[in-house]
Amino acid sequence: MTDHNTQPNEAAPQQIDPETEQCYRYEITGAMDSVVHYCQTVVNEHSHRGFWTPTGHNPDHYDLIHQARTTILNRLRMVLNCAETVAYEIEHDRQRQNQRQNPNPPPGPDA
């Protein structure tokens, strides 16, 4: 999975309007709510006392792998990818806005 973390040494972002900031907050909060909700679903529907409870009587490892993928992992991966995409798109949108506000930044120390 690709990590799109914002680097701590990036230049300070330009101020954004409160409406855009609120939109970003709603988007990332909604995405993270989906992650948390799915994790709660996994705990409620697929575990007992914090341990995964596969179905069937003495399933072999192939059955366990199939169950893990179809009941938990595939959807978890999708939910995580969606949340990461929302975060990435917000960061990308901010970078575009910063570039529009400051198209020719002063040269840095490496120039």
Order of alpha helices (4+ residues) and beta strands (2+ residues): alpha-beta-beta-alpha-alpha
